[in-house]
């Protein structure tokens, strides 16, 4: 993605404008500061004593996917707020540095370029979208900047051999097959119509679901893509009604899934509707309305409130952050804590002085048996979490209900 100097400056300005527009949302600092230039990201920065350290988030904070993006950012912010004093005692001012990637690969890359050029940035919690994470990770690798994702499920992300890339959630080659197995064995589905949003995440997930359905003898009656941002999906839904499947499976995000579900019910579809973690949002209920009832989805994030300790955590989160945690809030929280744990280990190994980015990357990459609030984390050589699981949820009229762990 080569850019002219003018193009790069335009991207910088665009990123700055986007951050100005959304930075005030739930940011304890009263707004998102502009990235500081200077220093060599690729060198990891000189090891100096004390000083400022920034941990960035990269998620959509504006646009139709901002509900999930804000949940991740706020979870990371909460985790950092609980450890700021501990880092101050070590001589460091650790700050949250939220970036709005707008669910757009070009914006994600522009933000990543700014992050690696800022020598105070030592880690990234993100992204939400695999299609944004993959090109952005090229820049993180150049800058030896560690990334820990709470939500990226696309298989390709960790198959490219980048040491900087990590995720605490399960991959689509785990989520997709488990969704299909649940649909067949627990819901009795014998035929399915598959719809995806043409993104790396949506189509990648549906490819995995399709393969498992075909393996298990479930009849696939259709495989169609829709365009994100449209408001009328009658063309594909008319095909659904003509085929009359037991289930419609959708791979994509809640902003489109809500419309698809609502319009499908309006057209008389009576079968099951199922999707992946991309439809796990309270905004799904707002968009679909009463039609959301009965929609089943898998998530790579579990329900933290299933334990008494988790309920206490959720209550404290709401008290401090002013909003209830979404499912991915706790994974944003755990991702930040994995980075902060690696940062502390790197500081200790460096004799209490400010470490290099590469030292932090090495510490995070070597994470073993770290117990987060919800998930335990041990990274394999690819950066995948060996303890990642998949979970089943179901929407009621006004909330989603945890069904259990997908087997």
N, C-alpha and C positions, 0 to 999 in steps of 0.2 A: 504494500500500500504506500507507494512512493508519493511524496508531496513536495510541491515547490515551497520555497520559503514563504511566499505569500499565502499559500494554502495552509501552511503550518500556523502562521500568525492568525489566520482566520479561525482555525480550529481552537486556538488558545482563547481568542476573544469569545467564541461561541460557548466554549466550556465555562468561561467566567460568567457569562450572562446567564447560562442555565443554572449555575450554582447560586447566583444572586437571587434568582427567582424562587428556589426551593429550599435554600439553606436554612431558613428560619424555622422550618417545620421540625418541632421536637428536638431542636439543637440547644443543649444547655448553654452553649457559648453565645447564643443570640444571633447565629448566622454562620455560614460556612466561609472560612477565611480563604483568600485567594492563594493558590500554590506559590511557594517561593522558589525562585530560580537560583541556579548556581550550584557548583559542585558536580562531581561525576557520579551518576547513579551506578554505572557499571563497576566502578572501583569499590563501591560499598561505603565510601566515606572514611575519613581518617578517624582513628580511635582517639577520642578526646575524653577528658574527665567531665562527668555530669552533662547537663544541658537538656535540650528539648528533643523529644522523640514523638513522632506522629505515627499513629496507626490509622490507615485509611479504610473506608468502606466504599465499595463500588456496587451500587444497586440503582434501579430506577426510583427516583424520588419525585418525579413528575410524570404525567401521562397515565394511560389506563392500567399500567402494572405497578403503580406506585404503592398500592396497599401492601403487597408482599415485600417490595423493596424497602419500605419504611419499617416494616416489622423486623427485617434483618438488621437494619441500621440501628434501630432503637434497642434491640437486644444486645448488640455490640457495645452501644453507648452505656447501657446499664452495667455490663461486665467491667468496662473500663473505669466507671465511676467508683466501683467498689474497691479498686486497687490503686487509685491515684495516690493515696496517702502512703501506701507501702513503697511505691516508686519514689515519692518525694524523700523518704527516709534514706533511700539509696542514692539520692542526689539527682534524680531525673524528673522532669516535667513531661509526663506522657499524655498526649492529647489525641482526641478523636478528630479525624480529618475526612468527613463524609464527602463523597463525590456522587453526582447524579449521572449515571451512564445512560439514562433514558431508554433502557432496553434496546439500545442501538449500537451495533458493533463499531461503527465509526466513532461514536462519542466515547465508547469504552476505551478504544485505542488512544484517542486524543487525551483522555484523562490519564491513562497509563503512562503516556509519554511525559506528562507533567509530573506524575508521581515519581518516576525514576530519576527525573532531573532535580528533584528536591532531596538533598542529602539527609534531611531530618525524617523522611518517611522510611519506616522500617518493616512495614507489613501491610497486607490488604485482606480484609474480610469481604469476600464476594467471589463471584457475582451471583445474581439470580438466574440469568439466562446463559445456557451453555454456548449459544451462538455469539454471545458477547464475550464470554470468558476465554474461548479458544484464541481469537486473534489478540485479545489483550494480554494473554499469557506469554505471547512472543516477546512483548516489551518487558514483562516482569522477569523473564529469563535473562534478557540482556542486562537488566539492572540488578540481578541477583536479589530480587525483592520477593520475599515469601508471600504466597497467596494461600489462604485457607478458605475453602468454599463451604457454606452451610447448605447449599441448595442445588449445585450443578450436578445433574445426573447423566449427562451425555457421555457415552462410553469413550468417545474419541479423546476427550479432554486429558485423561491420564495415560493414554496410549501413545502419546507423542514423545515421551521420554524427557519431559522438562522437570528438572529437579525442584523448581520453584513452585510447582502446582500440587496442591493437596485438597482433599475434600473429606468432610466427616460424615457425609451422607452416602446412601447406597447408589449404585449405578443403574442405568436403565436395563441392563442385561440381568439385573436382579428384580427390579420393580416390575418390568413388563411381564415376564413369565409368571411371577407370583400373582399378578392381577388376573391374568388369563386362567390360571389354575383355580383361583378363588371363584371366578365367574362360572366356570364349568362345574366345579365340585359343590360349591355352596349355593349358587343361584340356579343351577340347572340349565345354563345357557347352552343351546345347541346350534344357534346361528347368530352371526354378528355382522354389523356394518361398521366399518372403521373410517373415522374422519380425523384429519390432522390439520394443523395450521401452517404447514410448509416450512416450519423452522427446524433448526438442528435438534432442538429439544422435542418438539411435537412429533415430527415425522420419525425421529430416532426412536422415541418411545413406542409409537404405533408399530414400527417395524418389528420390535421385540415382542409385542403383544401378538401380532399376526403370526409370527413364527411359532409361538407356543400354541395358539389356537389350532393351527394347521397340524402341528405335531399330535395334538390331543383329539383330532377328528371333529373339531367344531367348524361348521361351514362358514366361510368368509364370503358374504354376499356383496360386499362393496368395499372399495378402498379409495377415498376421495380427499383432496386437499381443498381448504378454503383460504381466503385471504384475510389476514388480520386487519382490523379496523372497519370492515364492512358491517352493515346493519341488517342486511336481509340475506338469509341463507336458504331461501326457498328452493333454489335449484337442486342443491344436494339433499335437502330434506324431502323433496318430492320423490327422489330416488329411494330414500329410506322407506317411505310409506309404500312404494310400489313393491319393494322386496319383503317388507314386513318381518324384520329380524327380531329375535328374542332380545337383542341388546344393541344399543349404539355405544361404541367406545370412542371417546374423543381424546386426542393428544394435543395439548395446547394449554393456553392460559385462561383463567376465569373470565377475563373481559370478553372473550369470544364464546367460551363454554356456556356462560349464563344466557347469552342470546340464543345459541343453538338449542339449549334445553327448553327455553320458554317457547320458541317458535315450533319446536318439534311437538310439544304438548298441545299447542294451539292447533296444529294440523292433525291431531288425533293419535299420535304415536303413544302406545300403551306399554311398550316394553321397558326393560331396564336401561338406565343410562349410567355409564361409568367413565371415569377419567383418572388421570394421574395427579401427582402432587401440585401441578400447575393450577388446578382448580380449587386448591385448599386456601380459601380466603373468605372472610366475612362479607366481602363485596360480591361474592358469588350469589349470596342470598338476596342482596339488594337488586342485582341485575335480573336474576331468574324469577324472583318473586315466589309465589306459591308453587310454581313448577319445580322448584329445587328439591321439594320433599321426595325422599327416596333415592336421590342420586348417590351413588357409591363411588368412593375414590380411594386410591392408594396414596400413601405419603411416605417419604423417606424420613420424616420427622414424627416421633411419637407424641403422645399426650402426657405432658409433664404432670398434669393434675391427677394422674392415676395413683399417686402415692401421697401420703400426708406431708412428706417433706416437699414434694412438688407443689402441692396446694399452698403451702406456706410461702414458697418461692414466688408463685404466681401472684399471691396477694401483696407481697412486698414490692414486686415489680410494678403492679398497678398503682400502688401508693406512691412510689418514687417517680415513675415515668408518666403517670396521669392517663394511662390507657391499659386495657387488658392485653395480655400477650397473645399474639397469634401463634400458630403452630411453629412457624419458622423463627419466631423471636428467640426461643430457647436455643436454636441451632446457631443463630447469630451470636448469642451469648457464649455458647460453648466454643465457637470458632475463634472469637476474640480471646477467650481464656487460653486456648491452645497457643496462640501467638504470644500472649503475655507470659505464659510459662516458659516458652522458648527464649523470650527476651531476658527474663530473669536468669535463666541458666547461662546465657551468653555473657551477661554482665558479670556474673560470678566467675565464670571461666576466664574472663578478661581482667581479673583482679579488681573488680569494682568500677572499672572505667567503661566509657561508652564503647560498645563493640562495633564491629563492622556489620553491614547488612549480611554479608556472607556467613558470618559467625551466627547470626540469628537464624538465617536460613538453615544452616547445618543443625542447629539445636531443634528447630521445629521439625525438620525432616526426620530426625531421629526419635520423635515422640513415640513412647511405648507405655501402654497401660495408664494413660492420663484419664482420670475420672472427671468428666464434665458433669454439668447439672443433670443432663439427660443421658447422654451417650458416653461410653468409654471410647478412647481413641488410641489406636496404634496404627501408624502409617506403614504400609509396605513400601517397597522400593519405587513403585509407580506413584505413590502419594494417596492411595486409596485406604480407607479406614477398614481394618479387619473386623471391627465390631459393628459395622453398619447393618441396619435392619430395614424392613418394609412393614408398613402398618395399614390396616383397613379402617376407613371411616364411612359414615353415612349421614347425609343431611336430613335433618328434620325441618320443620317450617321456619324456625328462627335460629338454628344453630347446627353445628356438626357434632356428631356423637362418635366417640371412639368405640370401634367394634373389637379390635384385637390385633395381635401380631399376625402378619401373613405368613403362612407356612408353605 
